[in-house]
Amino acid sequence: MSGYVLRRLLGMIPLLWAVATVTFFLMHAVPGGPFAADGERLQPETIAALEERYGLDAGVAEQYVRFLGGLATGDLGISFQQNRPVTDVVAERIGPTVQLGLYAFVFAVVVGGALGTVSAVKKDRWPDYAGVAFTTVAAGVPSFVLAVLLIVVFALELGWARVLGWNAFDPRAFVLPTVALGLFPAAFIARMTRAALIEALEQDYVRTARAKGLAERSVVLTHAVRNALIPVLTVAGPILAGLVTGSFIIEQIFEVPGIGRAFVRAVQTRDYGMIMGATLLYALVIALLNLVVDVLYGVVDPRTRVSAR
C-alpha cells in the first residue's frame, strides 16, 4: 500500500505541471493584462513601468520558464492587486474556506446519509416518499437561490442569524452558509446512499444474517451499510474537494473572506499570480482527496486493497 501511495503522489507532479501549463497559456491568451482595467486612469508609460517591474514585458515563453522555476521552489509569484506574495494571500484566505467547506461536508454526510438510510430501510413507505421528495427539491434549488431564501427568512424576518461576516465558532454566522452550500451535496449523497443500501439489503449475506435471527438494526448497520459505502465514498471525495476549495457564490453572498472571493476578484482583475495559485491549490486538493478515497476503499472493503507487490 505504501508503494501505491508513493506512486500516486509522484504522479501528481506531472498532473500539477499540466494544470499549470494549460492555465498559464490560456490566461495569457486573453487580450489585455492585469493593468488594462486601469488604462483610463494610468498613463501608458506608467503601465509599461509596472509591466517591467513585474516581468510582464518579457515574452510569454520567458515568463512561463520563470514561473516554473519559481513553482519548483514553492514561489507562486506576486499578487498584482495586493502587491503581496501569492502564498501569503492563499495562507490568509484558505482558513475560512476550509472551515466552511468542512462544515458543509459534515452537514451533507450526516443529513444525506441519514435520509438515504431511512429511505432504503423504509422503501416504498411514507418515509421513503418523503425523503425522495425532499432530495428532489433540494437538488433542484440553486445554492444562490437557497442562500437568498435563508437570508430573508432566518436573518431578516426571524433575526436568528447574521448575514455578513464569518465566525467559525458562532452558529449565527456559519449555519446559513453551511446549509446553503451543503444542501445540494446532501441530496446527492442521500440518493447514492439509498440506491447502494437498497442493493446491499437484497444480497444473500443479508438474508443469511436475518435468517440467523440478528436484529434488523445490526443487519443494516453491521452488514449492509459497510458494503454500501463504496459507491458513496466514490462521490464523497470529489464533493469534499469541491466544498473545501470554496464556493465562489456562497462566499460572495455571505461575505466569507475565503479563497473563493479572492479567486473571483483575481479573474476580474487578471491577477495572474493569484489565478495560478488558486487553480493549483484546487488541483492539488482534488488529487489528494481522490487518493484518500482510493485508500479508504481498502479500509472499507479489503478485497479492493492494492497488492503489496
C-alpha positions as CSV (number, residue, x, y, z in Angstrom):
1,M,0.0,0.0,0.0
2,S,2.8,2.4,0.8
3,G,4.3,1.9,-2.7
4,Y,0.9,2.6,-4.2
5,V,0.5,5.8,-2.3
6,L,4.1,6.9,-3.2
7,R,3.4,6.2,-6.9
8,R,0.2,8.2,-6.7
9,L,2.0,11.1,-5.0
10,L,4.7,11.1,-7.6
11,G,2.0,11.0,-10.3
12,M,0.7,14.3,-9.0
13,I,3.8,16.1,-10.2
14,P,3.0,15.8,-14.0
15,L,-0.7,16.4,-13.2
16,L,0.1,19.8,-11.5
17,W,2.5,20.7,-14.3
18,A,-0.2,20.0,-16.9
19,V,-2.7,22.1,-15.0
20,A,-0.2,24.9,-14.5
21,T,0.8,24.9,-18.2
22,V,-2.8,24.9,-19.6
23,T,-3.9,27.6,-17.1
24,F,-0.8,29.8,-17.8
25,F,-1.2,29.9,-21.6
26,L,-5.0,30.2,-21.5
27,M,-4.6,33.1,-19.1
28,H,-2.1,34.9,-21.3
29,A,-4.1,34.2,-24.4
30,V,-6.9,36.5,-23.2
31,P,-6.4,40.1,-24.6
32,G,-5.3,42.7,-22.2
33,G,-3.4,42.4,-18.9
34,P,-3.6,42.9,-15.2
35,F,-3.3,46.7,-15.6
36,A,-5.6,47.0,-18.6
37,A,-8.6,47.8,-16.4
38,D,-6.7,50.8,-15.1
39,G,-5.9,52.0,-18.6
40,E,-8.2,55.0,-18.3
41,R,-6.5,56.2,-15.1
42,L,-2.9,55.2,-15.8
43,Q,-0.7,56.7,-18.4
44,P,0.9,54.3,-21.0
45,E,4.3,54.9,-19.6
46,T,3.1,54.0,-16.1
47,I,1.6,50.8,-17.3
48,A,4.9,50.0,-19.1
49,A,6.8,50.6,-15.9
50,L,4.5,48.3,-13.9
51,E,4.8,45.6,-16.5
52,E,8.6,45.9,-16.4
53,R,8.6,45.8,-12.6
54,Y,6.6,42.5,-12.5
55,G,8.3,41.0,-15.5
56,L,5.3,41.2,-17.8
57,D,7.3,42.9,-20.6
58,A,9.1,39.7,-21.4
59,G,7.7,37.2,-23.8
60,V,5.2,34.6,-22.8
61,A,7.7,31.7,-23.1
62,E,10.2,33.5,-20.9
63,Q,7.5,34.3,-18.3
64,Y,6.5,30.6,-18.4
65,V,10.1,29.4,-17.7
66,R,10.4,31.9,-14.8
67,F,7.1,30.8,-13.4
68,L,8.1,27.1,-13.5
69,G,11.4,28.0,-11.8
70,G,9.5,29.7,-9.0
71,L,7.0,27.0,-8.7
72,A,9.8,24.4,-8.2
73,T,10.8,26.4,-5.1
74,G,7.3,27.0,-3.9
75,D,7.2,30.6,-5.1
76,L,3.8,31.4,-6.8
77,G,4.8,34.9,-7.6
78,I,3.2,38.2,-6.6
79,S,-0.4,39.3,-6.5
80,F,-0.5,42.4,-8.6
81,Q,-3.6,43.8,-7.0
82,Q,-2.5,43.3,-3.4
83,N,1.3,43.6,-4.0
84,R,1.9,40.6,-1.8
85,P,3.3,37.1,-2.4
86,V,0.5,34.8,-3.6
87,T,1.5,32.2,-0.9
88,D,0.7,34.8,1.8
89,V,-2.7,35.6,0.3
90,V,-3.6,31.9,0.0
91,A,-2.4,31.2,3.5
92,E,-4.5,34.1,4.8
93,R,-7.6,33.2,2.9
94,I,-7.7,29.4,3.0
95,G,-8.7,29.1,6.6
96,P,-12.4,30.4,6.3
97,T,-12.8,28.4,3.0
98,V,-11.7,25.2,4.6
99,Q,-13.8,25.8,7.7
100,L,-16.9,26.5,5.6
101,G,-16.2,23.5,3.3
102,L,-15.7,21.1,6.2
103,Y,-18.9,22.3,7.9
104,A,-20.9,21.9,4.7
105,F,-19.4,18.4,4.1
106,V,-20.3,17.2,7.6
107,F,-23.8,18.6,7.1
108,A,-24.1,16.8,3.8
109,V,-22.8,13.5,5.1
110,V,-24.9,13.5,8.2
111,V,-28.2,14.7,6.6
112,G,-27.7,12.8,3.3
113,G,-26.5,9.6,4.9
114,A,-29.4,9.6,7.4
115,L,-32.0,10.4,4.8
116,G,-30.7,7.8,2.4
117,T,-30.5,5.1,5.1
118,V,-34.1,5.8,6.3
119,S,-35.4,5.8,2.7
120,A,-33.7,2.5,1.9
121,V,-34.9,0.8,5.1
122,K,-38.4,2.1,4.7
123,K,-38.5,1.6,1.0
124,D,-41.9,2.2,-0.7
125,R,-43.4,3.6,2.5
126,W,-44.1,7.2,3.5
127,P,-40.6,7.9,5.0
128,D,-39.1,6.8,1.7
129,Y,-41.5,9.0,-0.3
130,A,-40.9,12.0,1.9
131,G,-37.1,11.5,1.7
132,V,-37.2,11.2,-2.1
133,A,-39.4,14.3,-2.4
134,F,-37.1,16.3,-0.2
135,T,-33.9,15.4,-2.0
136,T,-35.6,16.1,-5.4
137,V,-36.5,19.6,-4.3
138,A,-33.1,20.2,-2.6
139,A,-31.2,19.0,-5.7
140,G,-33.3,21.4,-7.9
141,V,-32.8,24.6,-6.0
142,P,-29.6,26.5,-6.9
143,S,-27.3,27.4,-4.0
144,F,-27.6,31.1,-4.6
145,V,-31.4,31.0,-4.6
146,L,-31.4,28.9,-1.4
147,A,-28.9,31.4,0.2
148,V,-31.2,34.3,-0.5
149,L,-34.2,32.5,0.9
150,L,-32.3,31.6,4.0
151,I,-31.2,35.2,4.5
152,V,-34.8,36.5,4.0
153,V,-36.4,34.0,6.4
154,F,-33.8,33.4,9.1
155,A,-31.8,36.6,9.1
156,L,-34.2,39.4,8.1
157,E,-37.6,38.1,9.2
158,L,-36.7,36.0,12.3
159,G,-33.4,37.6,13.2
160,W,-31.8,34.2,14.2
161,A,-28.7,34.7,12.1
162,R,-26.2,37.2,10.9
163,V,-25.9,37.8,7.2
164,L,-22.4,39.3,6.7
165,G,-19.1,38.2,8.2
166,W,-17.7,34.8,9.1
167,N,-17.0,33.3,12.5
168,A,-16.4,29.6,12.7
169,F,-17.4,29.4,16.3
170,D,-20.6,31.4,16.1
171,P,-23.7,29.4,14.9
172,R,-25.4,32.6,13.9
173,A,-22.6,33.3,11.4
174,F,-21.9,29.8,10.0
175,V,-25.2,27.9,9.9
176,L,-26.8,29.7,6.9
177,P,-23.8,29.5,4.6
178,T,-23.2,25.9,5.7
179,V,-26.8,24.9,4.8
180,A,-26.8,26.9,1.6
181,L,-23.5,25.2,0.5
182,G,-24.2,21.7,1.8
183,L,-27.8,21.0,0.9
184,F,-27.2,20.0,-2.7
185,P,-24.4,17.6,-1.8
186,A,-26.6,16.3,1.0
187,A,-29.4,15.5,-1.6
188,F,-26.8,13.8,-3.9
189,I,-25.4,11.7,-1.0
190,A,-28.9,10.7,0.1
191,R,-29.7,9.4,-3.4
192,M,-26.5,7.5,-3.6
193,T,-26.9,6.0,-0.1
194,R,-30.4,5.0,-0.8
195,A,-29.6,3.2,-4.1
196,A,-26.5,1.5,-2.7
197,L,-28.2,0.4,0.5
198,I,-31.3,-1.0,-1.3
199,E,-29.0,-3.1,-3.4
200,A,-27.0,-4.3,-0.4
201,L,-30.1,-5.2,1.5
202,E,-31.1,-7.6,-1.3
203,Q,-27.9,-9.5,-1.2
204,D,-27.6,-13.1,0.0
205,Y,-25.4,-12.4,3.0
206,V,-28.1,-10.0,4.4
207,R,-30.8,-12.7,4.0
208,T,-28.4,-15.1,5.8
209,A,-27.9,-12.6,8.6
210,R,-31.6,-12.2,9.0
211,A,-32.1,-16.0,9.0
212,K,-29.7,-16.3,11.9
213,G,-32.0,-14.1,13.9
214,L,-29.9,-11.0,14.1
215,A,-31.7,-7.8,14.9
216,E,-32.6,-5.6,11.9
217,R,-30.5,-2.7,13.2
218,S,-27.5,-5.0,13.4
219,V,-28.2,-6.3,9.9
220,V,-28.4,-2.9,8.4
221,L,-25.5,-1.1,10.3
222,T,-23.1,-4.0,10.5
223,H,-23.6,-5.9,7.3
224,A,-25.4,-3.7,4.7
225,V,-24.1,-0.2,5.4
226,R,-20.4,-1.1,5.2
227,N,-20.8,-2.7,1.8
228,A,-22.9,0.2,0.6
229,L,-20.2,2.7,1.5
230,I,-18.1,2.0,-1.6
231,P,-20.2,4.0,-4.1
232,V,-20.9,6.6,-1.5
233,L,-17.1,7.1,-0.9
234,T,-16.7,7.5,-4.7
235,V,-18.8,10.6,-4.7
236,A,-17.8,11.8,-1.3
237,G,-14.2,12.5,-2.3
238,P,-15.0,14.9,-5.2
239,I,-17.8,16.5,-3.1
240,L,-15.4,17.2,-0.3
241,A,-12.8,18.6,-2.7
242,G,-15.4,20.9,-4.3
243,L,-16.6,22.2,-0.9
244,V,-13.2,22.6,0.7
245,T,-11.8,24.6,-2.3
246,G,-14.6,27.0,-1.8
247,S,-17.9,28.2,-3.2
248,F,-17.5,31.4,-5.1
249,I,-21.2,32.4,-4.9
250,I,-21.8,31.5,-1.3
251,E,-18.6,33.3,-0.2
252,Q,-19.7,36.3,-2.1
253,I,-23.2,36.4,-0.7
254,F,-22.3,35.8,2.9
255,E,-19.1,37.9,2.8
256,V,-16.9,35.0,3.8
257,P,-13.2,36.1,3.4
258,G,-12.1,32.9,1.7
259,I,-10.1,31.9,-1.3
260,G,-13.2,31.8,-3.5
261,R,-13.8,35.5,-3.2
262,A,-10.1,36.1,-3.8
263,F,-10.2,33.9,-6.9
264,V,-13.2,35.8,-8.4
265,R,-11.5,39.1,-7.8
266,A,-8.3,37.8,-9.4
267,V,-10.2,36.7,-12.5
268,Q,-11.9,40.1,-12.8
269,T,-8.6,42.0,-12.5
270,R,-6.5,39.4,-14.3
271,D,-4.2,39.0,-11.4
272,Y,-2.1,36.3,-12.9
273,G,-0.3,35.1,-9.8
274,M,-3.5,34.8,-7.8
275,I,-5.2,32.9,-10.6
276,M,-2.3,30.4,-10.9
277,G,-2.1,30.0,-7.1
278,A,-5.8,29.3,-6.6
279,T,-6.0,26.9,-9.6
280,L,-3.0,24.9,-8.5
281,L,-4.5,24.7,-5.0
282,Y,-7.8,23.4,-6.3
283,A,-6.0,20.8,-8.4
284,L,-3.8,19.6,-5.5
285,V,-6.7,19.3,-3.1
286,I,-8.8,17.3,-5.6
287,A,-5.8,15.0,-6.4
288,L,-5.1,14.4,-2.7
289,L,-8.7,13.7,-1.8
290,N,-9.1,11.3,-4.6
291,L,-6.0,9.4,-3.3
292,V,-7.6,9.4,0.2
293,V,-10.8,7.9,-1.2
294,D,-8.8,5.2,-3.0
295,V,-7.0,4.3,0.2
296,L,-10.3,4.2,2.1
297,Y,-11.6,1.7,-0.3
298,G,-9.2,-0.8,1.1
299,V,-10.3,0.0,4.6
300,V,-14.0,-0.4,3.9
301,D,-13.6,-3.4,1.6
302,P,-10.3,-5.4,2.0
303,R,-10.9,-7.0,-1.4
304,T,-10.0,-3.7,-3.1
305,R,-6.7,-3.3,-1.4
306,V,-3.7,-3.0,-3.7
307,S,-1.3,-5.9,-3.6
308,A,2.0,-5.1,-1.8
309,R,3.8,-6.1,-5.0
